[in-house]
Amino acid sequence: MEYIIREPEITDADGIHILHKKYLYQNLSEEQRSHGFIKVEYSLNDIKKIIEANDIALCCYDKSIIGYYLLGFVTQNEALNYQYKALNELFYNGKLLNELKVACGAQAIVEKEYRSSGLTNRMLQLLIENVIGKYDYLMSSITKTNDTAFKVHEKSGYTVVGETDTKVFVCLKIAS
């Protein structure tokens, strides 16, 4: 079997949502959180909006969804309000983020047993191909206790653009 990185179809929404809920902070034990987690929760309808906007890349193995990389920006999810606010306060290379074409809410998940295989970067590359022109930058926030997520973002080329007591804000330039 090989990993398949692809654009999802609307029929993938349920599977993506199940994977999403599995790695939500509130659904994990303390030990599980040490391997990475996500905090922004998306509804099934949010996932469908993201798919329709083509703001997601998917990874499958043996017909199972084992990972995704999405941008939650199109959902206008209230859980991202702190990121929208940060656009008015943070700079990237001397420019205020709200003056740039930035998509907030970058979020990636890969099932634990498939990590360290380069899948996150492969999904990110497809996502970038799909959104280049629509956005020039991707932005995410990482809870400071989520070392796994920070390492993945750093390895993917994200740059720290700001931080609070609990979060680090990172940005990735995708357009030249």
DARA-V521114 format. One record per backbone hydrogen bond with DSSP energy under -0.5 kcal/mol. NH is the residue of the N-H (numbers start at 1). CO is the residue of the C=O. E is the energy in kcal/mol with one decimal. If there is no record, write none. Layout:
((NH;CO;E) (NH;CO;E))
//
This chain:
((4;60;-2.7) (5;3;-0.5) (6;4;-0.6) (6;58;-2.4) (12;9;-2.3) (13;10;-1.5) (16;12;-2.4) (17;13;-2.7) (18;14;-2.3) (19;15;-2.1) (20;16;-2.8) (21;17;-2.6) (22;18;-1.8) (23;19;-1.1) (23;20;-0.8) (24;21;-1.1) (25;38;-2.7) (27;24;-2.0) (28;25;-1.6) (33;29;-2.3) (34;30;-1.0) (34;31;-0.6) (35;32;-1.7) (36;33;-1.9) (38;23;-2.2) (41;39;-0.6) (47;43;-2.3) (48;44;-2.1) (49;45;-2.2) (50;46;-2.4) (51;47;-2.3) (52;48;-2.7) (53;49;-1.9) (54;51;-1.4) (55;50;-2.5) (57;69;-2.2) (58;6;-3.0) (59;67;-2.6) (60;4;-2.6) (61;64;-2.5) (64;61;-1.9) (66;59;-2.6) (66;64;-0.6) (67;59;-1.3) (68;109;-2.2) (69;57;-2.2) (70;107;-3.1) (71;55;-2.2) (72;105;-1.2) (73;104;-1.1) (75;72;-1.7) (76;72;-0.5) (76;73;-1.3) (77;72;-0.6) (80;77;-2.2) (81;78;-2.0) (83;80;-1.1) (84;80;-2.2) (85;81;-2.5) (86;82;-1.7) (87;83;-1.4) (88;84;-0.5) (88;85;-1.5) (89;86;-1.8) (90;86;-2.4) (91;161;-0.6) (92;95;-2.8) (95;92;-1.8) (97;90;-2.9) (98;87;-2.0) (99;96;-2.2) (100;97;-1.9) (102;100;-1.4) (103;137;-2.4) (104;102;-0.6) (106;139;-2.3) (107;70;-2.5) (109;68;-2.5) (111;66;-3.2) (114;111;-2.3) (115;112;-1.4) (122;118;-1.8) (123;119;-2.6) (124;120;-2.6) (125;121;-2.3) (126;122;-1.6) (127;123;-2.7) (128;124;-2.9) (129;125;-2.2) (130;126;-1.9) (131;127;-1.7) (132;128;-2.0) (133;135;-1.1) (134;131;-1.6) (135;131;-2.2) (136;101;-3.2) (137;101;-2.0) (138;172;-2.3) (139;103;-2.8) (140;170;-2.4) (142;168;-2.8) (144;166;-3.0) (146;143;-2.7) (147;145;-1.2) (150;146;-2.0) (151;147;-2.5) (152;148;-2.1) (153;149;-2.5) (154;150;-2.6) (155;151;-2.5) (156;152;-1.6) (157;154;-1.3) (158;153;-2.4) (159;171;-2.9) (161;169;-2.9) (162;169;-1.2) (164;167;-2.7) (168;142;-2.3) (169;162;-3.3) (170;140;-2.8) (171;159;-2.4) (172;138;-2.7) (174;136;-3.0) (174;172;-0.5) (175;136;-1.4))
//
